[in-house]
């Protein structure tokens, strides 16, 4: 993720936060209109807030559909609106512009997904071995890949852990509806438990463990179900693979008898299709679910995850 992207100046953020504080509730509880005002940094956080909050919340997403979350730049209007939130749900480290704005917002209740479950390092993998720094053997692309992998929502078990933390935050901000939030959480975690069971059973009888993706978004999912993710690029979807990395993938695809190179909906598929063409492999979509668009294979998180499962079953020869 490119930390050097343009951010709103701190002075502007502070000024807007001060102005917005005048219209926010003094206690940080339910705003006028009867609904808790929740701001979610991007789709996976929005989904949790909506599923748990139900009819008692009004959720605004900072990252619009079709925008790659890592690329987000906040407008002054968005920064001002952020300061009027009752609750913010975000994932620290994924979007530097959001992290900076939240730090200046003065909002009392914030749920940071990165603090609600354990994060791990997932860099570019080579033959199942973890590498996070660039060298001629691995072809890994940037030192940034050595950082913690933020894609926790792609593991249903970790996502459920985050959901529990979000529910606690909503309940603190709006204790009058705590029972409803607890009930909604139980329903959501039940769905995520069922999804985990689907993945476990659906990938049990497979002929291969290894899959290739455009960038390393599926490390948690792979670890959960005993798979090996081989990413063309690292954690940053915009990083370019080295010649050594491409050579390693050519050799790996032949050695592991890989059939498919996966690309995703919000990032260019050019490199994936080039690699697939060189090796006469198929291409398919494996969606990191960073946003839902008309190109998504499903209308929400659960549906897209089920589509991901079907794609992996096909690529890995699972019955």
Rosetta blueprint (number, residue, H / E / L):
1 X L
2 X L
3 X L
4 X L
5 X L
6 X L
7 X L
8 X L
9 X L
10 X H
11 X H
12 X H
13 X H
14 X H
15 X H
16 X H
17 X H
18 X H
19 X H
20 X H
21 X H
22 X L
23 X L
24 X L
25 X L
26 X L
27 X L
28 X L
29 X L
30 X L
31 X L
32 X L
33 X L
34 X L
35 X L
36 X E
37 X E
38 X E
39 X E
40 X E
41 X L
42 X L
43 X H
44 X H
45 X H
46 X H
47 X H
48 X H
49 X H
50 X H
51 X H
52 X H
53 X H
54 X H
55 X H
56 X H
57 X E
58 X E
59 X E
60 X E
61 X E
62 X L
63 X L
64 X L
65 X L
66 X L
67 X L
68 X L
69 X H
70 X H
71 X H
72 X L
73 X L
74 X L
75 X L
76 X H
77 X H
78 X H
79 X H
80 X H
81 X H
82 X H
83 X L
84 X L
85 X L
86 X L
87 X E
88 X E
89 X E
90 X E
91 X L
92 X L
93 X L
94 X L
95 X L
96 X H
97 X H
98 X H
99 X H
100 X H
101 X H
102 X H
103 X H
104 X H
105 X H
106 X L
107 X L
108 X L
109 X E
110 X E
111 X E
112 X E
113 X H
114 X H
115 X H
116 X L
117 X L
118 X L
119 X L
120 X L
121 X E
122 X L
123 X L
124 X L
125 X E
126 X E
127 X L
128 X L
129 X E
130 X E
131 X L
132 X L
133 X L
134 X L
135 X L
136 X L
137 X L
138 X L
139 X L
140 X L
141 X L
142 X L
143 X H
144 X H
145 X H
146 X H
147 X L
148 X E
149 X L
150 X L
151 X L
152 X H
153 X H
154 X H
155 X L
156 X H
157 X H
158 X H
159 X H
160 X H
161 X H
162 X H
163 X H
164 X H
165 X H
166 X H
167 X H
168 X H
169 X H
170 X H
171 X H
172 X H
173 X H
174 X L
175 X H
176 X H
177 X H
178 X H
179 X H
180 X H
181 X H
182 X H
183 X H
184 X H
185 X H
186 X H
187 X H
188 X H
189 X H
190 X H
191 X H
192 X H
193 X H
194 X H
195 X H
196 X H
197 X H
198 X H
199 X H
200 X H
201 X H
202 X H
203 X L
204 X L
205 X L
206 X L
207 X L
208 X L
209 X L
210 X E
211 X E
212 X E
213 X E
214 X L
215 X L
216 X L
217 X L
218 X L
219 X H
220 X H
221 X H
222 X H
223 X H
224 X H
225 X L
226 X L
227 X L
228 X E
229 X E
230 X E
231 X E
232 X L
233 X L
234 X L
235 X L
236 X L
237 X L
238 X L
239 X L
240 X L
241 X L
242 X L
243 X H
244 X H
245 X H
246 X H
247 X H
248 X H
249 X H
250 X H
251 X H
252 X H
253 X H
254 X H
255 X H
256 X L
257 X L
258 X L
259 X L
260 X E
261 X E
262 X E
263 X E
264 X L
265 X L
266 X L
267 X L
268 X L
269 X L
270 X H
271 X H
272 X H
273 X H
274 X H
275 X H
276 X H
277 X H
278 X H
279 X H
280 X L
281 X L
282 X E
283 X E
284 X E
285 X E
286 X L
287 X L
288 X L
289 X L
290 X L
291 X L
292 X L
293 X L
294 X L
295 X L
296 X L
297 X L
298 X L
299 X L
300 X L
301 X H
302 X H
303 X H
304 X H
305 X H
306 X H
307 X H
308 X H
309 X H
310 X H
311 X H
312 X H
313 X H
314 X H
315 X H
316 X H
317 X L
318 X L
319 X L
